Amino acid sequence: VRETQRHISTVKYHEDFEKHKGRFTPVVTDP
């Protein structure tokens, strides 16, 4: 159970990180 909870927390953390990264940093995928 602990492993599952940690995995869920990690996934949620990455989702929030992606949101904030996309919000606060410009998208530079275009050349």
MMTF fields as JSON, N, C-alpha, C and O atoms, coordinates in Angstrom:
{
  "mmtfVersion": "1.0.0",
  "mmtfProducer": "UNKNOWN",
  "numBonds": 123,
  "numAtoms": 124,
  "numGroups": 31,
  "numChains": 1,
  "numModels": 1,
  "chainsPerModel": [1],
  "groupsPerChain": [31],
  "chainIdList": ["A"],
  "bondAtomList": [4, 2, 8, 6, 12, 10, 16, 14, 20, 18, 24, 22, 28, 26, 32, 30, 36, 34, 40, 38, 44, 42, 48, 46, 52, 50, 56, 54, 60, 58, 64, 62, 68, 66, 72, 70, 76, 74, 80, 78, 84, 82, 88, 86, 92, 90, 96, 94, 100, 98, 104, 102, 108, 106, 112, 110, 116, 114, 120, 118],
  "bondOrderList": [1, 1, 1, 1, 1, 1, 1, 1, 1, 1, 1, 1, 1, 1, 1, 1, 1, 1, 1, 1, 1, 1, 1, 1, 1, 1, 1, 1, 1, 1],
  "groupList": [{"groupName": "VAL", "atomNameList": ["N", "CA", "C", "O"], "elementList": ["N", "C", "C", "O"], "formalChargeList": [0, 0, 0, 0], "bondAtomList": [1, 0, 2, 1, 3, 2], "bondOrderList": [1, 1, 2], "singleLetterCode": "V", "chemCompType": "L-PEPTIDE LINKING"}, {"groupName": "ARG", "atomNameList": ["N", "CA", "C", "O"], "elementList": ["N", "C", "C", "O"], "formalChargeList": [0, 0, 0, 0], "bondAtomList": [1, 0, 2, 1, 3, 2], "bondOrderList": [1, 1, 2], "singleLetterCode": "R", "chemCompType": "L-PEPTIDE LINKING"}, {"groupName": "GLU", "atomNameList": ["N", "CA", "C", "O"], "elementList": ["N", "C", "C", "O"], "formalChargeList": [0, 0, 0, 0], "bondAtomList": [1, 0, 2, 1, 3, 2], "bondOrderList": [1, 1, 2], "singleLetterCode": "E", "chemCompType": "L-PEPTIDE LINKING"}, {"groupName": "THR", "atomNameList": ["N", "CA", "C", "O"], "elementList": ["N", "C", "C", "O"], "formalChargeList": [0, 0, 0, 0], "bondAtomList": [1, 0, 2, 1, 3, 2], "bondOrderList": [1, 1, 2], "singleLetterCode": "T", "chemCompType": "L-PEPTIDE LINKING"}, {"groupName": "GLN", "atomNameList": ["N", "CA", "C", "O"], "elementList": ["N", "C", "C", "O"], "formalChargeList": [0, 0, 0, 0], "bondAtomList": [1, 0, 2, 1, 3, 2], "bondOrderList": [1, 1, 2], "singleLetterCode": "Q", "chemCompType": "L-PEPTIDE LINKING"}, {"groupName": "HIS", "atomNameList": ["N", "CA", "C", "O"], "elementList": ["N", "C", "C", "O"], "formalChargeList": [0, 0, 0, 0], "bondAtomList": [1, 0, 2, 1, 3, 2], "bondOrderList": [1, 1, 2], "singleLetterCode": "H", "chemCompType": "L-PEPTIDE LINKING"}, {"groupName": "ILE", "atomNameList": ["N", "CA", "C", "O"], "elementList": ["N", "C", "C", "O"], "formalChargeList": [0, 0, 0, 0], "bondAtomList": [1, 0, 2, 1, 3, 2], "bondOrderList": [1, 1, 2], "singleLetterCode": "I", "chemCompType": "L-PEPTIDE LINKING"}, {"groupName": "SER", "atomNameList": ["N", "CA", "C", "O"], "elementList": ["N", "C", "C", "O"], "formalChargeList": [0, 0, 0, 0], "bondAtomList": [1, 0, 2, 1, 3, 2], "bondOrderList": [1, 1, 2], "singleLetterCode": "S", "chemCompType": "L-PEPTIDE LINKING"}, {"groupName": "LYS", "atomNameList": ["N", "CA", "C", "O"], "elementList": ["N", "C", "C", "O"], "formalChargeList": [0, 0, 0, 0], "bondAtomList": [1, 0, 2, 1, 3, 2], "bondOrderList": [1, 1, 2], "singleLetterCode": "K", "chemCompType": "L-PEPTIDE LINKING"}, {"groupName": "TYR", "atomNameList": ["N", "CA", "C", "O"], "elementList": ["N", "C", "C", "O"], "formalChargeList": [0, 0, 0, 0], "bondAtomList": [1, 0, 2, 1, 3, 2], "bondOrderList": [1, 1, 2], "singleLetterCode": "Y", "chemCompType": "L-PEPTIDE LINKING"}, {"groupName": "ASP", "atomNameList": ["N", "CA", "C", "O"], "elementList": ["N", "C", "C", "O"], "formalChargeList": [0, 0, 0, 0], "bondAtomList": [1, 0, 2, 1, 3, 2], "bondOrderList": [1, 1, 2], "singleLetterCode": "D", "chemCompType": "L-PEPTIDE LINKING"}, {"groupName": "PHE", "atomNameList": ["N", "CA", "C", "O"], "elementList": ["N", "C", "C", "O"], "formalChargeList": [0, 0, 0, 0], "bondAtomList": [1, 0, 2, 1, 3, 2], "bondOrderList": [1, 1, 2], "singleLetterCode": "F", "chemCompType": "L-PEPTIDE LINKING"}, {"groupName": "GLY", "atomNameList": ["N", "CA", "C", "O"], "elementList": ["N", "C", "C", "O"], "formalChargeList": [0, 0, 0, 0], "bondAtomList": [1, 0, 2, 1, 3, 2], "bondOrderList": [1, 1, 2], "singleLetterCode": "G", "chemCompType": "PEPTIDE LINKING"}, {"groupName": "PRO", "atomNameList": ["N", "CA", "C", "O"], "elementList": ["N", "C", "C", "O"], "formalChargeList": [0, 0, 0, 0], "bondAtomList": [1, 0, 2, 1, 3, 2], "bondOrderList": [1, 1, 2], "singleLetterCode": "P", "chemCompType": "L-PEPTIDE LINKING"}],
  "groupTypeList": [0, 1, 2, 3, 4, 1, 5, 6, 7, 3, 0, 8, 9, 5, 2, 10, 11, 2, 8, 5, 8, 12, 1, 11, 3, 13, 0, 0, 3, 10, 13],
  "groupIdList": [1, 2, 3, 4, 5, 6, 7, 8, 9, 10, 11, 12, 13, 14, 15, 16, 17, 18, 19, 20, 21, 22, 23, 24, 25, 26, 27, 28, 29, 30, 31],
  "secStructList": [7, 2, 2, 2, 2, 2, 2, 2, 2, 2, 2, 2, 2, 2, 2, 2, 2, 2, 2, 2, 2, 2, 2, 2, 1, 7, 7, 7, 7, 7, 7],
  "xCoordList": [0.849, 0.0, 0.877, 0.593, 1.926, 2.801, 3.437, 3.52, 3.882, 4.48, 3.477, 3.828, 2.223, 1.191, 0.947, 0.848, 0.849, 0.629, 1.784, 1.569, 3.005, 4.165, 4.137, 4.466, 3.746, 3.673, 2.624, 2.87, 1.462, 0.402, 0.894, 0.669, 1.556, 2.067, 3.081, 3.092, 3.935, 4.935, 4.27, 4.667, 3.257, 2.549, 1.879, 1.955, 1.225, 0.549, 1.578, 1.333, 2.723, 3.767, 4.226, 4.389, 4.435, 4.881, 3.821, 4.15, 2.548, 1.477, 1.488, 1.387, 1.61, 1.654, 2.894, 2.836, 4.02, 5.257, 5.102, 5.516, 4.502, 4.284, 3.386, 3.637, 2.339, 1.427, 2.184, 2.076, 2.953, 3.67, 4.761, 4.988, 5.43, 6.486, 5.893, 6.462, 4.756, 4.111, 3.575, 3.48, 3.225, 2.635, 3.706, 3.523, 4.826, 5.821, 6.985, 7.749, 7.133, 8.232, 7.673, 6.671, 8.277, 7.796, 8.028, 8.948, 7.196, 7.35, 8.352, 8.147, 9.432, 10.501, 10.65, 11.742, 9.55, 9.634, 9.79, 10.341, 9.308, 9.446, 10.867, 11.449, 11.432, 12.805, 12.897, 13.979],
  "yCoordList": [-1.205, 0.0, 1.244, 2.205, 1.231, 2.405, 2.695, 3.848, 1.64, 1.828, 2.47, 3.367, 2.011, 2.564, 4.027, 4.858, 4.35, 5.738, 6.617, 7.732, 6.115, 6.904, 7.12, 8.204, 6.092, 6.214, 7.248, 8.078, 7.211, 8.181, 9.587, 10.515, 9.754, 11.067, 11.556, 12.736, 10.654, 11.024, 11.465, 12.465, 10.721, 11.073, 12.429, 13.265, 12.648, 13.929, 15.055, 16.131, 14.815, 15.828, 16.193, 17.372, 15.191, 15.452, 16.208, 17.076, 15.885, 16.6, 18.069, 18.947, 18.34, 19.724, 20.428, 21.597, 19.707, 20.286, 20.689, 21.778, 19.804, 20.107, 21.325, 22.18, 21.409, 22.554, 23.843, 24.815, 23.85, 25.061, 25.397, 26.566, 24.376, 24.603, 25.219, 26.152, 24.701, 25.24, 26.639, 27.44, 26.935, 28.228, 29.302, 30.429, 28.954, 29.962, 30.042, 31.007, 29.048, 29.097, 29.108, 28.441, 29.832, 29.884, 28.558, 27.812, 28.282, 27.053, 27.322, 28.209, 26.555, 26.805, 25.622, 25.362, 24.901, 23.747, 24.202, 23.471, 25.408, 25.912, 26.393, 27.043, 26.094, 26.508, 28.019, 28.54],
  "zCoordList": [0.0, 0.0, 0.0, -0.715, 0.787, 0.861, -0.491, -0.914, -1.165, -2.494, -3.441, -4.207, -3.391, -4.269, -3.937, -4.84, -2.668, -2.266, -2.733, -3.208, -2.597, -3.009, -4.509, -4.99, -5.251, -6.707, -7.095, -7.97, -6.458, -6.755, -6.428, -7.205, -5.299, -4.923, -5.945, -6.297, -6.426, -7.42, -8.711, -9.309, -9.144, -10.376, -10.228, -11.129, -9.101, -8.875, -8.853, -9.399, -8.227, -8.17, -9.57, -9.885, -10.41, -11.775, -12.562, -13.371, -12.332, -13.028, -12.631, -13.488, -11.331, -10.868, -11.407, -11.788, -11.436, -11.944, -13.405, -13.803, -14.201, -15.62, -15.772, -16.621, -14.955, -15.027, -14.735, -15.482, -13.642, -13.263, -14.273, -14.586, -14.776, -15.761, -17.02, -17.587, -17.454, -18.649, -18.407, -19.337, -17.169, -16.846, -16.709, -17.172, -16.072, -15.737, -16.713, -16.682, -17.575, -18.537, -19.949, -20.21, -20.854, -22.232, -22.95, -22.616, -23.924, -24.694, -25.808, -26.636, -25.823, -26.791, -27.738, -28.244, -27.979, -28.87, -30.312, -31.135, -30.629, -31.997, -32.239, -31.37, -33.384, -33.695, -33.905, -34.175]
}
